[in-house]
């Protein structure tokens, strides 16, 4: 399920609508940054699917969510930061569960 979330988020960033580009510009990022973010989200999704790479995928997914939450908090968009923080918690729980059970 987490992989699907990152596929959807990654696709939205890779398509980079005008609204997405406007958001990234407002946050001070260059025009290519949504494409980098989308690529990282897709990579995380793929890594989360395979047993051998799940923890690496969780680490990448968590890093993307930390960056997203940090960006939103630093820009005063506190309520918007709730979603990436919630996903970060889910990613951490997923990683802990899979690390403990070796899955």
Backbone torsions as a table, in degrees:
resi	resn	phi	psi	omega
1	UNK	NA	-40.6	177.4
2	UNK	-61.2	-38.6	179.8
3	UNK	-59.8	-40.8	179.5
4	UNK	-62.7	-42.1	177.5
5	UNK	-56.6	-45.5	-177.6
6	UNK	-72.8	-29.2	173.7
7	UNK	-65.2	-45.4	-179.7
8	UNK	-64.8	-49.3	179.0
9	UNK	-61.7	-42.2	179.0
10	UNK	-63.4	-41.4	178.9
11	UNK	-63.9	-42.2	178.3
12	UNK	-61.1	-39.9	178.3
13	UNK	-70.9	-38.9	179.4
14	UNK	-67.1	-33.3	176.8
15	UNK	-75.1	-25.6	173.7
16	UNK	40.6	71.5	176.2
17	UNK	-61.2	169.9	177.1
18	UNK	-57.9	-39.2	179.4
19	UNK	-64.0	-41.5	178.2
20	UNK	-63.4	-46.4	178.9
21	UNK	-60.9	-40.2	178.8
22	UNK	-63.5	-43.5	178.0
23	UNK	-60.1	-49.9	-178.4
24	UNK	-61.7	-39.2	177.9
25	UNK	-64.6	-41.6	179.2
26	UNK	-61.7	-33.7	179.8
27	UNK	-82.0	-4.2	176.5
28	UNK	91.0	14.7	-179.1
29	UNK	-92.9	152.2	177.5
30	UNK	-70.2	165.4	-175.1
31	UNK	-62.4	-24.3	-178.4
32	UNK	-84.9	-7.9	-172.9
33	UNK	-64.5	-36.7	176.6
34	UNK	-60.6	-32.6	-179.9
35	UNK	-70.3	-38.7	175.0
36	UNK	-63.8	-46.4	179.7
37	UNK	-60.3	-46.0	179.0
38	UNK	-61.5	-40.2	178.2
39	UNK	-64.6	-42.7	177.8
40	UNK	-64.4	-38.4	178.6
41	UNK	-66.4	-41.7	176.7
42	UNK	-64.1	-42.1	178.4
43	UNK	-61.2	-43.5	178.1
44	UNK	-60.5	-43.8	-179.9
45	UNK	-59.5	-46.1	-179.4
46	UNK	-64.3	-44.2	-179.9
47	UNK	-64.8	-32.5	179.7
48	UNK	-68.2	-23.4	-175.8
49	UNK	-73.9	-34.9	-172.7
50	UNK	-97.8	133.1	-176.9
51	UNK	-52.6	-44.9	-175.1
52	UNK	-67.2	-20.9	-175.5
53	UNK	-118.7	8.9	-175.8
54	UNK	-59.1	-43.1	-178.1
55	UNK	-69.3	-36.1	175.7
56	UNK	-65.2	-42.7	177.2
57	UNK	-61.0	-41.3	178.4
58	UNK	-65.1	-39.2	178.1
59	UNK	-63.9	-43.5	178.8
60	UNK	-66.3	-45.6	179.2
61	UNK	-60.1	-44.0	178.1
62	UNK	-62.3	-40.1	178.5
63	UNK	-62.8	-42.0	178.2
64	UNK	-63.3	-41.1	-179.8
65	UNK	-69.5	-35.8	175.4
66	UNK	-62.6	-44.1	179.0
67	UNK	-63.4	-42.1	179.9
68	UNK	-64.3	-48.3	180.0
69	UNK	-62.8	-43.5	179.1
70	UNK	-60.7	-43.7	178.2
71	UNK	-59.3	-47.2	-178.1
72	UNK	-66.1	-42.6	179.6
73	UNK	-65.0	-45.2	-179.8
74	UNK	-64.1	-22.9	178.9
75	UNK	-100.3	13.6	175.0
76	UNK	72.9	14.8	-179.7
77	UNK	-97.3	62.8	-171.4
78	UNK	-60.8	-44.4	-178.5
79	UNK	-66.9	-32.1	177.6
80	UNK	-71.6	-20.3	-179.4
81	UNK	-77.1	-11.7	-178.9
82	UNK	-62.0	-42.6	-178.0
83	UNK	-61.4	-52.3	179.2
84	UNK	-65.1	-30.3	176.5
85	UNK	-67.1	-42.1	177.9
86	UNK	-62.7	-42.8	178.6
87	UNK	-66.0	-38.5	176.8
88	UNK	-58.9	-42.5	178.0
89	UNK	-62.9	-42.8	177.7
90	UNK	-63.1	-42.1	178.6
91	UNK	-62.8	-43.4	179.1
92	UNK	-62.8	-43.8	178.3
93	UNK	-62.7	-41.8	177.7
94	UNK	-59.8	-47.7	-178.7
95	UNK	-63.4	-43.8	-180.0
96	UNK	-63.2	-45.3	179.6
97	UNK	-60.2	-46.4	-178.0
98	UNK	-72.7	-30.9	177.5
99	UNK	-69.7	-40.0	-179.0
100	UNK	-69.5	-35.8	-175.6
101	UNK	-100.1	1.2	177.3
102	UNK	61.4	30.1	-179.8
103	UNK	-97.0	NA	NA
